[in-house]
Amino acid sequence: MLARIAGNKVIESVLLTAYENISPYVQRLLRAEPCILERNYQDLCNITEAIKKRQSDNAKVLAERHLREFTAIVSKESDKVPLI
């Protein structure tokens, strides 16, 4: 986790809490919709590559776009994927 690498305990805690809250929905959605898993993986690879290349502006844009789009997908699809 980037927040841990950066040593930012506050952001790390906030992100961990968010992850724990959405994880059940995301896991079920990813199993139900494999194409979303591939897209998520590709987004994360692109963000990681930008970070490795020290392209902070690009990494920021990619991360923001990923969060915006993935949040919309999860929100839209969460009604279709039961938690049980």
N, C-alpha and C positions, 0 to 999 in steps of 0.2 A: 504494500500500500504506500502510495507516494507520501501521504501525510506522515506516516511512520518514518520513512526515509528522511524526510525533511525535519523530523523532530518536532512537529506541531501536534502536541497532545490534544489541544482543543478541537482542531479540525478532525483529527483521528477519531476522537470520541463521537463527534457529530456524525461522521460518515459511518462509523460502526453501528450506531443506533439506527440510522436510516437503512443500512443494509439488513440489519436484523428484522426490521419492520416489513420490508418489501420482499425479502428472500423467499418466503413460502409462495408468494404469487409468481415471482419471476421463475422459480424452479419448475413449477407446474406449467407455466406458459412455455418455457423453453423445451420441455419434454413434448408438449402438444404441438408446437410449431418449430420444427428443426431449422427452418430457414431463418428464424429470428436468432437462433443460437449462432449460426454462421455469420450473420450480420454483426451481432454483438462482438464476436471474436475478431472480425476484420476491423471493426472500429477500434477495439482495444490495441490491436497490432499497430494500426496507424498512429494512435496516440503515443504508444511506446516508442515507435520509430522516430517520431518528432522529438520526443524527450531525449533519446539517445543522440540525436543530431544537434541537441541544444537549441532547437527551434521553438522557443517558449511561446511566441505569439501563435504559431501554427498549432502547437499542442493545446493551447488554450481554446482556440477556435474549434478544433476537433473534439475536445472534451465537452465543450458547451453544446455543440451540435449533437453529439452522442447522447448527452443527458436529456436534452430537449426532445429528441426524436424517440429515444427509448422510453422515456416517461410517457409520451403520448401513446406509444404502442402498448405498454403495460396497462395504462389506464383504459384504453379502448378494449383490449382483449381480456382484462381481468374478469369481466362479467361472464365471459364465455368459458372460463377455466375454473371449475369449482375447486375449493380448497380441500375438500374431503375426498 
